[in-house]
């Protein structure tokens, strides 16, 4: 068993499962730690999606300014959402 200090300054028990040759096959962590990881992963995925949509929106605004796309008024924009 291996104890590691995480960024929250709590000591977390981590267990490494090895095969007969000593190769690590799995890692066991406490369920609370797993839940924290899942929550952070969800948040990161949401942020990634938001950035993707913002990039697309900025690209569309640029194309509108260049005349490559028709400009849109606020009412049309809100109806699109």
Rosetta constraint file for C-alpha pairs under 8 A:
AtomPair CA 1 CA 13 HARMONIC 7.08 0.50
AtomPair CA 1 CA 14 HARMONIC 6.22 0.50
AtomPair CA 1 CA 15 HARMONIC 4.77 0.50
AtomPair CA 1 CA 16 HARMONIC 6.82 0.50
AtomPair CA 2 CA 13 HARMONIC 6.20 0.50
AtomPair CA 2 CA 14 HARMONIC 5.36 0.50
AtomPair CA 2 CA 15 HARMONIC 6.02 0.50
AtomPair CA 2 CA 16 HARMONIC 7.75 0.50
AtomPair CA 3 CA 11 HARMONIC 6.37 0.50
AtomPair CA 3 CA 12 HARMONIC 5.76 0.50
AtomPair CA 3 CA 13 HARMONIC 4.86 0.50
AtomPair CA 3 CA 14 HARMONIC 5.95 0.50
AtomPair CA 4 CA 11 HARMONIC 5.82 0.50
AtomPair CA 4 CA 12 HARMONIC 5.72 0.50
AtomPair CA 4 CA 13 HARMONIC 6.84 0.50
AtomPair CA 4 CA 14 HARMONIC 7.24 0.50
AtomPair CA 5 CA 9 HARMONIC 5.90 0.50
AtomPair CA 5 CA 10 HARMONIC 5.84 0.50
AtomPair CA 5 CA 11 HARMONIC 4.74 0.50
AtomPair CA 5 CA 12 HARMONIC 6.43 0.50
AtomPair CA 6 CA 10 HARMONIC 6.03 0.50
AtomPair CA 6 CA 11 HARMONIC 6.65 0.50
AtomPair CA 6 CA 12 HARMONIC 7.20 0.50
AtomPair CA 12 CA 29 HARMONIC 7.74 0.50
AtomPair CA 12 CA 30 HARMONIC 7.52 0.50
AtomPair CA 12 CA 33 HARMONIC 7.79 0.50
AtomPair CA 13 CA 29 HARMONIC 6.51 0.50
AtomPair CA 13 CA 30 HARMONIC 6.95 0.50
AtomPair CA 14 CA 27 HARMONIC 6.97 0.50
AtomPair CA 14 CA 28 HARMONIC 5.78 0.50
AtomPair CA 14 CA 29 HARMONIC 4.97 0.50
AtomPair CA 14 CA 30 HARMONIC 7.43 0.50
AtomPair CA 15 CA 27 HARMONIC 5.68 0.50
AtomPair CA 15 CA 28 HARMONIC 4.92 0.50
AtomPair CA 15 CA 29 HARMONIC 6.57 0.50
AtomPair CA 16 CA 24 HARMONIC 6.41 0.50
AtomPair CA 16 CA 25 HARMONIC 7.54 0.50
AtomPair CA 16 CA 26 HARMONIC 5.90 0.50
AtomPair CA 16 CA 27 HARMONIC 4.58 0.50
AtomPair CA 16 CA 28 HARMONIC 6.28 0.50
AtomPair CA 17 CA 24 HARMONIC 5.71 0.50
AtomPair CA 17 CA 25 HARMONIC 5.57 0.50
AtomPair CA 17 CA 26 HARMONIC 4.99 0.50
AtomPair CA 17 CA 27 HARMONIC 6.03 0.50
AtomPair CA 17 CA 28 HARMONIC 7.58 0.50
AtomPair CA 18 CA 22 HARMONIC 5.19 0.50
AtomPair CA 18 CA 23 HARMONIC 5.15 0.50
AtomPair CA 18 CA 24 HARMONIC 4.23 0.50
AtomPair CA 18 CA 25 HARMONIC 5.22 0.50
AtomPair CA 18 CA 26 HARMONIC 7.03 0.50
AtomPair CA 19 CA 23 HARMONIC 5.49 0.50
AtomPair CA 19 CA 24 HARMONIC 6.57 0.50
AtomPair CA 19 CA 25 HARMONIC 6.48 0.50
AtomPair CA 29 CA 33 HARMONIC 6.53 0.50
AtomPair CA 29 CA 34 HARMONIC 6.65 0.50
AtomPair CA 30 CA 34 HARMONIC 6.44 0.50
AtomPair CA 31 CA 35 HARMONIC 6.11 0.50
AtomPair CA 32 CA 36 HARMONIC 6.28 0.50
AtomPair CA 33 CA 37 HARMONIC 6.27 0.50
AtomPair CA 34 CA 38 HARMONIC 6.16 0.50
AtomPair CA 35 CA 39 HARMONIC 6.13 0.50
AtomPair CA 36 CA 40 HARMONIC 6.19 0.50
AtomPair CA 37 CA 41 HARMONIC 6.05 0.50
AtomPair CA 38 CA 42 HARMONIC 6.15 0.50
AtomPair CA 39 CA 43 HARMONIC 6.30 0.50
AtomPair CA 40 CA 44 HARMONIC 6.14 0.50
AtomPair CA 41 CA 45 HARMONIC 6.13 0.50
AtomPair CA 42 CA 46 HARMONIC 6.23 0.50
AtomPair CA 43 CA 47 HARMONIC 6.18 0.50
AtomPair CA 44 CA 48 HARMONIC 6.08 0.50
AtomPair CA 45 CA 49 HARMONIC 6.20 0.50
AtomPair CA 46 CA 50 HARMONIC 6.13 0.50
AtomPair CA 47 CA 51 HARMONIC 6.13 0.50
AtomPair CA 48 CA 52 HARMONIC 6.23 0.50
AtomPair CA 49 CA 53 HARMONIC 6.31 0.50
AtomPair CA 50 CA 54 HARMONIC 6.12 0.50
AtomPair CA 51 CA 55 HARMONIC 6.07 0.50
AtomPair CA 52 CA 56 HARMONIC 6.34 0.50
AtomPair CA 53 CA 57 HARMONIC 6.16 0.50
AtomPair CA 54 CA 58 HARMONIC 6.09 0.50
AtomPair CA 55 CA 59 HARMONIC 6.11 0.50
AtomPair CA 56 CA 60 HARMONIC 6.20 0.50
AtomPair CA 57 CA 61 HARMONIC 6.24 0.50
AtomPair CA 58 CA 62 HARMONIC 6.19 0.50
AtomPair CA 59 CA 63 HARMONIC 6.25 0.50
AtomPair CA 60 CA 64 HARMONIC 6.12 0.50
AtomPair CA 60 CA 69 HARMONIC 7.32 0.50
AtomPair CA 61 CA 65 HARMONIC 6.21 0.50
AtomPair CA 62 CA 66 HARMONIC 6.27 0.50
AtomPair CA 63 CA 67 HARMONIC 6.09 0.50
AtomPair CA 63 CA 68 HARMONIC 4.94 0.50
AtomPair CA 63 CA 69 HARMONIC 5.54 0.50
AtomPair CA 64 CA 68 HARMONIC 5.71 0.50
AtomPair CA 64 CA 69 HARMONIC 4.63 0.50
AtomPair CA 64 CA 70 HARMONIC 5.86 0.50
AtomPair CA 64 CA 71 HARMONIC 5.49 0.50
AtomPair CA 65 CA 71 HARMONIC 7.89 0.50
AtomPair CA 67 CA 71 HARMONIC 7.96 0.50
AtomPair CA 72 CA 76 HARMONIC 6.16 0.50
AtomPair CA 72 CA 77 HARMONIC 6.29 0.50
AtomPair CA 73 CA 77 HARMONIC 6.23 0.50
AtomPair CA 74 CA 78 HARMONIC 6.09 0.50
AtomPair CA 75 CA 79 HARMONIC 6.18 0.50
AtomPair CA 76 CA 80 HARMONIC 6.24 0.50
AtomPair CA 77 CA 81 HARMONIC 6.81 0.50
